[in-house]
């Protein structure tokens, strides 16, 4: 089931990521323990499956 961007941010925060910056409609999140970093677009629509998978892979959660 597709996720909303806010749900993705919540999931990342639960896994140790914090917001390091925001540029327009994109939020950069980083986990300082693992050194992993990813960017989440803040749009009102659901994230597409490919983008969702890419964010999770960059975060080391998939």
PDB file of N, CA, C and O in Angstrom:
ATOM      1  N   UNK A   1       0.841  -1.179   0.000  1.00  0.00           N
ATOM      2  CA  UNK A   1       0.000   0.000   0.000  1.00  0.00           C
ATOM      3  C   UNK A   1       0.890   1.246   0.000  1.00  0.00           C
ATOM      4  O   UNK A   1       1.802   1.354   0.819  1.00  0.00           O
ATOM      5  N   UNK A   2       0.631   2.183  -0.910  1.00  0.00           N
ATOM      6  CA  UNK A   2       1.463   3.390  -0.987  1.00  0.00           C
ATOM      7  C   UNK A   2       1.406   4.219   0.295  1.00  0.00           C
ATOM      8  O   UNK A   2       0.385   4.264   0.983  1.00  0.00           O
ATOM      9  N   UNK A   3       2.518   4.867   0.595  1.00  0.00           N
ATOM     10  CA  UNK A   3       2.615   5.698   1.798  1.00  0.00           C
ATOM     11  C   UNK A   3       2.527   7.170   1.427  1.00  0.00           C
ATOM     12  O   UNK A   3       2.910   7.572   0.329  1.00  0.00           O
ATOM     13  N   UNK A   4       2.020   7.959   2.350  1.00  0.00           N
ATOM     14  CA  UNK A   4       2.059   9.415   2.223  1.00  0.00           C
ATOM     15  C   UNK A   4       3.455   9.857   2.673  1.00  0.00           C
ATOM     16  O   UNK A   4       4.094   9.157   3.459  1.00  0.00           O
ATOM     17  N   UNK A   5       3.930  10.992   2.195  1.00  0.00           N
ATOM     18  CA  UNK A   5       5.254  11.469   2.621  1.00  0.00           C
ATOM     19  C   UNK A   5       5.382  11.618   4.137  1.00  0.00           C
ATOM     20  O   UNK A   5       6.434  11.312   4.698  1.00  0.00           O
ATOM     21  N   UNK A   6       4.328  12.082   4.805  1.00  0.00           N
ATOM     22  CA  UNK A   6       4.387  12.240   6.267  1.00  0.00           C
ATOM     23  C   UNK A   6       4.542  10.890   6.970  1.00  0.00           C
ATOM     24  O   UNK A   6       5.207  10.801   8.002  1.00  0.00           O
ATOM     25  N   UNK A   7       3.927   9.835   6.410  1.00  0.00           N
ATOM     26  CA  UNK A   7       4.080   8.489   6.983  1.00  0.00           C
ATOM     27  C   UNK A   7       5.526   8.016   6.833  1.00  0.00           C
ATOM     28  O   UNK A   7       6.074   7.385   7.737  1.00  0.00           O
ATOM     29  N   UNK A   8       6.141   8.323   5.685  1.00  0.00           N
ATOM     30  CA  UNK A   8       7.538   7.940   5.448  1.00  0.00           C
ATOM     31  C   UNK A   8       8.450   8.662   6.440  1.00  0.00           C
ATOM     32  O   UNK A   8       9.363   8.053   6.998  1.00  0.00           O
ATOM     33  N   UNK A   9       8.210   9.945   6.661  1.00  0.00           N
ATOM     34  CA  UNK A   9       9.019  10.714   7.607  1.00  0.00           C
ATOM     35  C   UNK A   9       8.863  10.139   9.011  1.00  0.00           C
ATOM     36  O   UNK A   9       9.843  10.027   9.748  1.00  0.00           O
ATOM     37  N   UNK A  10       7.638   9.774   9.384  1.00  0.00           N
ATOM     38  CA  UNK A  10       7.384   9.175  10.702  1.00  0.00           C
ATOM     39  C   UNK A  10       8.155   7.861  10.841  1.00  0.00           C
ATOM     40  O   UNK A  10       8.755   7.603  11.885  1.00  0.00           O
ATOM     41  N   UNK A  11       8.143   7.029   9.794  1.00  0.00           N
ATOM     42  CA  UNK A  11       8.860   5.751   9.804  1.00  0.00           C
ATOM     43  C   UNK A  11      10.366   5.981   9.950  1.00  0.00           C
ATOM     44  O   UNK A  11      11.035   5.287  10.716  1.00  0.00           O
ATOM     45  N   UNK A  12      10.888   6.949   9.215  1.00  0.00           N
ATOM     46  CA  UNK A  12      12.318   7.244   9.302  1.00  0.00           C
ATOM     47  C   UNK A  12      12.694   7.732  10.701  1.00  0.00           C
ATOM     48  O   UNK A  12      13.725   7.335  11.243  1.00  0.00           O
ATOM     49  N   UNK A  13      11.857   8.591  11.284  1.00  0.00           N
ATOM     50  CA  UNK A  13      12.131   9.093  12.640  1.00  0.00           C
ATOM     51  C   UNK A  13      12.136   7.963  13.658  1.00  0.00           C
ATOM     52  O   UNK A  13      12.944   7.970  14.586  1.00  0.00           O
ATOM     53  N   UNK A  14      11.238   6.986  13.495  1.00  0.00           N
ATOM     54  CA  UNK A  14      11.200   5.829  14.400  1.00  0.00           C
ATOM     55  C   UNK A  14      12.480   5.013  14.307  1.00  0.00           C
ATOM     56  O   UNK A  14      12.853   4.313  15.249  1.00  0.00           O
ATOM     57  N   UNK A  15      13.154   5.111  13.156  1.00  0.00           N
ATOM     58  CA  UNK A  15      14.371   4.344  12.937  1.00  0.00           C
ATOM     59  C   UNK A  15      15.635   5.186  13.103  1.00  0.00           C
ATOM     60  O   UNK A  15      16.685   4.847  12.558  1.00  0.00           O
ATOM     61  N   UNK A  16      15.534   6.278  13.851  1.00  0.00           N
ATOM     62  CA  UNK A  16      16.716   7.041  14.222  1.00  0.00           C
ATOM     63  C   UNK A  16      17.101   8.190  13.307  1.00  0.00           C
ATOM     64  O   UNK A  16      18.151   8.800  13.511  1.00  0.00           O
ATOM     65  N   UNK A  17      16.297   8.505  12.314  1.00  0.00           N
ATOM     66  CA  UNK A  17      16.604   9.606  11.406  1.00  0.00           C
ATOM     67  C   UNK A  17      16.086  10.919  11.982  1.00  0.00           C
ATOM     68  O   UNK A  17      15.059  10.958  12.659  1.00  0.00           O
ATOM     69  N   UNK A  18      16.820  11.990  11.698  1.00  0.00           N
ATOM     70  CA  UNK A  18      16.351  13.315  12.094  1.00  0.00           C
ATOM     71  C   UNK A  18      16.382  14.225  10.864  1.00  0.00           C
ATOM     72  O   UNK A  18      17.150  14.001   9.928  1.00  0.00           O
ATOM     73  N   UNK A  19      15.543  15.242  10.884  1.00  0.00           N
ATOM     74  CA  UNK A  19      15.476  16.210   9.789  1.00  0.00           C
ATOM     75  C   UNK A  19      16.682  17.134   9.903  1.00  0.00           C
ATOM     76  O   UNK A  19      16.871  17.791  10.927  1.00  0.00           O
ATOM     77  N   UNK A  20      17.503  17.184   8.845  1.00  0.00           N
ATOM     78  CA  UNK A  20      18.673  18.056   8.893  1.00  0.00           C
ATOM     79  C   UNK A  20      18.460  19.333   8.094  1.00  0.00           C
ATOM     80  O   UNK A  20      19.086  20.352   8.385  1.00  0.00           O
ATOM     81  N   UNK A  21      17.582  19.295   7.086  1.00  0.00           N
ATOM     82  CA  UNK A  21      17.283  20.511   6.341  1.00  0.00           C
ATOM     83  C   UNK A  21      16.043  20.307   5.493  1.00  0.00           C
ATOM     84  O   UNK A  21      15.587  19.184   5.280  1.00  0.00           O
ATOM     85  N   UNK A  22      15.509  21.423   5.015  1.00  0.00           N
ATOM     86  CA  UNK A  22      14.376  21.380   4.102  1.00  0.00           C
ATOM     87  C   UNK A  22      14.597  22.452   3.059  1.00  0.00           C
ATOM     88  O   UNK A  22      14.860  23.609   3.387  1.00  0.00           O
ATOM     89  N   UNK A  23      14.490  22.062   1.800  1.00  0.00           N
ATOM     90  CA  UNK A  23      14.653  22.992   0.695  1.00  0.00           C
ATOM     91  C   UNK A  23      13.398  22.908  -0.153  1.00  0.00           C
ATOM     92  O   UNK A  23      13.231  21.962  -0.923  1.00  0.00           O
ATOM     93  N   UNK A  24      12.517  23.882  -0.022  1.00  0.00           N
ATOM     94  CA  UNK A  24      11.257  23.844  -0.760  1.00  0.00           C
ATOM     95  C   UNK A  24      10.390  22.716  -0.248  1.00  0.00           C
ATOM     96  O   UNK A  24      10.062  22.662   0.937  1.00  0.00           O
ATOM     97  N   UNK A  25      10.016  21.812  -1.145  1.00  0.00           N
ATOM     98  CA  UNK A  25       9.129  20.715  -0.760  1.00  0.00           C
ATOM     99  C   UNK A  25       9.879  19.399  -0.569  1.00  0.00           C
ATOM    100  O   UNK A  25       9.296  18.326  -0.728  1.00  0.00           O
ATOM    101  N   UNK A  26      11.158  19.471  -0.232  1.00  0.00           N
ATOM    102  CA  UNK A  26      11.957  18.269  -0.007  1.00  0.00           C
ATOM    103  C   UNK A  26      12.646  18.346   1.353  1.00  0.00           C
ATOM    104  O   UNK A  26      13.238  19.365   1.708  1.00  0.00           O
ATOM    105  N   UNK A  27      12.558  17.247   2.107  1.00  0.00           N
ATOM    106  CA  UNK A  27      13.143  17.178   3.448  1.00  0.00           C
ATOM    107  C   UNK A  27      14.319  16.210   3.429  1.00  0.00           C
ATOM    108  O   UNK A  27      14.177  15.069   2.987  1.00  0.00           O
ATOM    109  N   UNK A  28      15.478  16.657   3.905  1.00  0.00           N
ATOM    110  CA  UNK A  28      16.645  15.781   4.044  1.00  0.00           C
ATOM    111  C   UNK A  28      16.634  15.201   5.444  1.00  0.00           C
ATOM    112  O   UNK A  28      16.514  15.926   6.431  1.00  0.00           O
ATOM    113  N   UNK A  29      16.763  13.874   5.517  1.00  0.00           N
ATOM    114  CA  UNK A  29      16.781  13.165   6.795  1.00  0.00           C
ATOM    115  C   UNK A  29      18.108  12.410   6.889  1.00  0.00           C
ATOM    116  O   UNK A  29      18.601  11.880   5.894  1.00  0.00           O
ATOM    117  N   UNK A  30      18.682  12.368   8.099  1.00  0.00           N
ATOM    118  CA  UNK A  30      19.951  11.668   8.292  1.00  0.00           C
ATOM    119  C   UNK A  30      19.936  10.898   9.596  1.00  0.00           C
ATOM    120  O   UNK A  30      19.380  11.346  10.599  1.00  0.00           O
ATOM    121  N   UNK A  31      20.563   9.720   9.562  1.00  0.00           N
ATOM    122  CA  UNK A  31      20.771   8.909  10.756  1.00  0.00           C
ATOM    123  C   UNK A  31      22.260   9.006  11.075  1.00  0.00           C
ATOM    124  O   UNK A  31      23.089   8.461  10.346  1.00  0.00           O
ATOM    125  N   UNK A  32      22.597   9.689  12.147  1.00  0.00           N
ATOM    126  CA  UNK A  32      24.003   9.921  12.473  1.00  0.00           C
ATOM    127  C   UNK A  32      24.704   8.670  12.994  1.00  0.00           C
ATOM    128  O   UNK A  32      25.933   8.606  12.971  1.00  0.00           O
ATOM    129  N   UNK A  33      23.956   7.678  13.461  1.00  0.00           N
ATOM    130  CA  UNK A  33      24.575   6.424  13.915  1.00  0.00           C
ATOM    131  C   UNK A  33      25.084   5.616  12.736  1.00  0.00           C
ATOM    132  O   UNK A  33      26.178   5.054  12.791  1.00  0.00           O
ATOM    133  N   UNK A  34      24.287   5.554  11.655  1.00  0.00           N
ATOM    134  CA  UNK A  34      24.658   4.757  10.489  1.00  0.00           C
ATOM    135  C   UNK A  34      25.304   5.589   9.389  1.00  0.00           C
ATOM    136  O   UNK A  34      25.972   5.042   8.511  1.00  0.00           O
ATOM    137  N   UNK A  35      25.111   6.906   9.428  1.00  0.00           N
ATOM    138  CA  UNK A  35      25.638   7.777   8.385  1.00  0.00           C
ATOM    139  C   UNK A  35      24.773   7.823   7.139  1.00  0.00           C
ATOM    140  O   UNK A  35      25.127   8.488   6.166  1.00  0.00           O
ATOM    141  N   UNK A  36      23.644   7.125   7.153  1.00  0.00           N
ATOM    142  CA  UNK A  36      22.746   7.088   5.990  1.00  0.00           C
ATOM    143  C   UNK A  36      21.960   8.388   5.905  1.00  0.00           C
ATOM    144  O   UNK A  36      21.609   8.988   6.921  1.00  0.00           O
ATOM    145  N   UNK A  37      21.690   8.816   4.663  1.00  0.00           N
ATOM    146  CA  UNK A  37      20.934  10.041   4.433  1.00  0.00           C
ATOM    147  C   UNK A  37      19.985   9.822   3.265  1.00  0.00           C
ATOM    148  O   UNK A  37      20.318   9.105   2.321  1.00  0.00           O
ATOM    149  N   UNK A  38      18.811  10.430   3.321  1.00  0.00           N
ATOM    150  CA  UNK A  38      17.848  10.319   2.240  1.00  0.00           C
ATOM    151  C   UNK A  38      17.016  11.587   2.169  1.00  0.00           C
ATOM    152  O   UNK A  38      16.982  12.370   3.118  1.00  0.00           O
ATOM    153  N   UNK A  39      16.349  11.786   1.050  1.00  0.00           N
ATOM    154  CA  UNK A  39      15.497  12.950   0.829  1.00  0.00           C
ATOM    155  C   UNK A  39      14.078  12.478   0.568  1.00  0.00           C
ATOM    156  O   UNK A  39      13.857  11.557  -0.218  1.00  0.00           O
ATOM    157  N   UNK A  40      13.112  13.113   1.232  1.00  0.00           N
ATOM    158  CA  UNK A  40      11.697  12.767   1.075  1.00  0.00           C
ATOM    159  C   UNK A  40      10.964  13.980   0.515  1.00  0.00           C
ATOM    160  O   UNK A  40      11.019  15.058   1.105  1.00  0.00           O
ATOM    161  N   UNK A  41      10.268  13.816  -0.635  1.00  0.00           N
ATOM    162  CA  UNK A  41       9.481  14.932  -1.168  1.00  0.00           C
ATOM    163  C   UNK A  41       8.210  15.129  -0.347  1.00  0.00           C
ATOM    164  O   UNK A  41       7.543  14.156   0.004  1.00  0.00           O
ATOM    165  N   UNK A  42       7.874  16.368  -0.042  1.00  0.00           N
ATOM    166  CA  UNK A  42       6.667  16.674   0.732  1.00  0.00           C
ATOM    167  C   UNK A  42       5.547  17.092  -0.219  1.00  0.00           C
ATOM    168  O   UNK A  42       5.314  18.282  -0.427  1.00  0.00           O
ATOM    169  N   UNK A  43       4.869  16.122  -0.785  1.00  0.00           N
ATOM    170  CA  UNK A  43       3.744  16.386  -1.670  1.00  0.00           C
ATOM    171  C   UNK A  43       2.490  15.830  -1.021  1.00  0.00           C
ATOM    172  O   UNK A  43       2.577  15.025  -0.094  1.00  0.00           O
ATOM    173  N   UNK A  44       1.338  16.243  -1.491  1.00  0.00           N
ATOM    174  CA  UNK A  44       0.086  15.783  -0.886  1.00  0.00           C
ATOM    175  C   UNK A  44      -0.308  14.385  -1.362  1.00  0.00           C
ATOM    176  O   UNK A  44      -1.097  13.709  -0.702  1.00  0.00           O
ATOM    177  N   UNK A  45       0.229  13.950  -2.490  1.00  0.00           N
ATOM    178  CA  UNK A  45      -0.122  12.635  -3.039  1.00  0.00           C
ATOM    179  C   UNK A  45       0.743  11.542  -2.414  1.00  0.00           C
ATOM    180  O   UNK A  45       1.762  11.818  -1.782  1.00  0.00           O
ATOM    181  N   UNK A  46       0.314  10.296  -2.607  1.00  0.00           N
ATOM    182  CA  UNK A  46       1.090   9.143  -2.146  1.00  0.00           C
ATOM    183  C   UNK A  46       2.409   9.068  -2.906  1.00  0.00           C
ATOM    184  O   UNK A  46       2.510   9.517  -4.048  1.00  0.00           O
ATOM    185  N   UNK A  47       3.417   8.495  -2.254  1.00  0.00           N
ATOM    186  CA  UNK A  47       4.691   8.237  -2.919  1.00  0.00           C
ATOM    187  C   UNK A  47       4.504   7.065  -3.873  1.00  0.00           C
ATOM    188  O   UNK A  47       3.816   6.100  -3.541  1.00  0.00           O
ATOM    189  N   UNK A  48       5.102   7.139  -5.041  1.00  0.00           N
ATOM    190  CA  UNK A  48       5.053   6.024  -5.981  1.00  0.00           C
ATOM    191  C   UNK A  48       5.876   4.868  -5.411  1.00  0.00           C
ATOM    192  O   UNK A  48       6.791   5.085  -4.616  1.00  0.00           O
ATOM    193  N   UNK A  49       5.551   3.653  -5.817  1.00  0.00           N
ATOM    194  CA  UNK A  49       6.194   2.453  -5.276  1.00  0.00           C
ATOM    195  C   UNK A  49       7.715   2.485  -5.463  1.00  0.00           C
ATOM    196  O   UNK A  49       8.460   2.146  -4.543  1.00  0.00           O
ATOM    197  N   UNK A  50       8.173   2.890  -6.641  1.00  0.00           N
ATOM    198  CA  UNK A  50       9.609   2.933  -6.910  1.00  0.00           C
ATOM    199  C   UNK A  50      10.340   3.927  -6.025  1.00  0.00           C
ATOM    200  O   UNK A  50      11.433   3.641  -5.537  1.00  0.00           O
ATOM    201  N   UNK A  51       9.744   5.093  -5.817  1.00  0.00           N
ATOM    202  CA  UNK A  51      10.347   6.110  -4.956  1.00  0.00           C
ATOM    203  C   UNK A  51      10.352   5.649  -3.506  1.00  0.00           C
ATOM    204  O   UNK A  51      11.332   5.839  -2.785  1.00  0.00           O
ATOM    205  N   UNK A  52       9.252   5.045  -3.089  1.00  0.00           N
ATOM    206  CA  UNK A  52       9.154   4.510  -1.724  1.00  0.00           C
ATOM    207  C   UNK A  52      10.254   3.479  -1.475  1.00  0.00           C
ATOM    208  O   UNK A  52      10.928   3.517  -0.445  1.00  0.00           O
ATOM    209  N   UNK A  53      10.430   2.561  -2.424  1.00  0.00           N
ATOM    210  CA  UNK A  53      11.475   1.538  -2.301  1.00  0.00           C
ATOM    211  C   UNK A  53      12.872   2.161  -2.282  1.00  0.00           C
ATOM    212  O   UNK A  53      13.740   1.722  -1.528  1.00  0.00           O
ATOM    213  N   UNK A  54      13.086   3.186  -3.113  1.00  0.00           N
ATOM    214  CA  UNK A  54      14.398   3.834  -3.181  1.00  0.00           C
ATOM    215  C   UNK A  54      14.737   4.531  -1.861  1.00  0.00           C
ATOM    216  O   UNK A  54      15.873   4.458  -1.393  1.00  0.00           O
ATOM    217  N   UNK A  55      13.754   5.205  -1.265  1.00  0.00           N
ATOM    218  CA  UNK A  55      13.985   5.890   0.013  1.00  0.00           C
ATOM    219  C   UNK A  55      14.319   4.870   1.097  1.00  0.00           C
ATOM    220  O   UNK A  55      15.251   5.070   1.876  1.00  0.00           O
ATOM    221  N   UNK A  56      13.558   3.778   1.146  1.00  0.00           N
ATOM    222  CA  UNK A  56      13.805   2.738   2.154  1.00  0.00           C
ATOM    223  C   UNK A  56      15.177   2.093   1.959  1.00  0.00           C
ATOM    224  O   UNK A  56      15.861   1.776   2.932  1.00  0.00           O
ATOM    225  N   UNK A  57      15.578   1.899   0.699  1.00  0.00           N
ATOM    226  CA  UNK A  57      16.881   1.303   0.410  1.00  0.00           C
ATOM    227  C   UNK A  57      18.011   2.251   0.825  1.00  0.00           C
ATOM    228  O   UNK A  57      18.997   1.820   1.422  1.00  0.00           O
ATOM    229  N   UNK A  58      17.867   3.546   0.507  1.00  0.00           N
ATOM    230  CA  UNK A  58      18.878   4.533   0.904  1.00  0.00           C
ATOM    231  C   UNK A  58      19.004   4.605   2.420  1.00  0.00           C
ATOM    232  O   UNK A  58      20.090   4.824   2.956  1.00  0.00           O
ATOM    233  N   UNK A  59      17.876   4.417   3.102  1.00  0.00           N
ATOM    234  CA  UNK A  59      17.863   4.489   4.565  1.00  0.00           C
ATOM    235  C   UNK A  59      18.364   3.195   5.201  1.00  0.00           C
ATOM    236  O   UNK A  59      18.577   3.142   6.412  1.00  0.00           O
ATOM    237  N   UNK A  60      18.552   2.156   4.394  1.00  0.00           N
ATOM    238  CA  UNK A  60      19.005   0.876   4.926  1.00  0.00           C
ATOM    239  C   UNK A  60      17.903   0.097   5.610  1.00  0.00           C
ATOM    240  O   UNK A  60      18.181  -0.755   6.454  1.00  0.00           O
ATOM    241  N   UNK A  61      16.659   0.373   5.263  1.00  0.00           N
ATOM    242  CA  UNK A  61      15.518  -0.299   5.886  1.00  0.00           C
ATOM    243  C   UNK A  61      14.919  -1.370   4.985  1.00  0.00           C
ATOM    244  O   UNK A  61      13.912  -1.981   5.344  1.00  0.00           O
ATOM    245  N   UNK A  62      15.513  -1.607   3.833  1.00  0.00           N
ATOM    246  CA  UNK A  62      15.000  -2.628   2.923  1.00  0.00           C
ATOM    247  C   UNK A  62      16.133  -3.434   2.346  1.00  0.00           C
ATOM    248  O   UNK A  62      15.900  -4.347   1.553  1.00  0.00           O
TER     249      UNK A  62
END
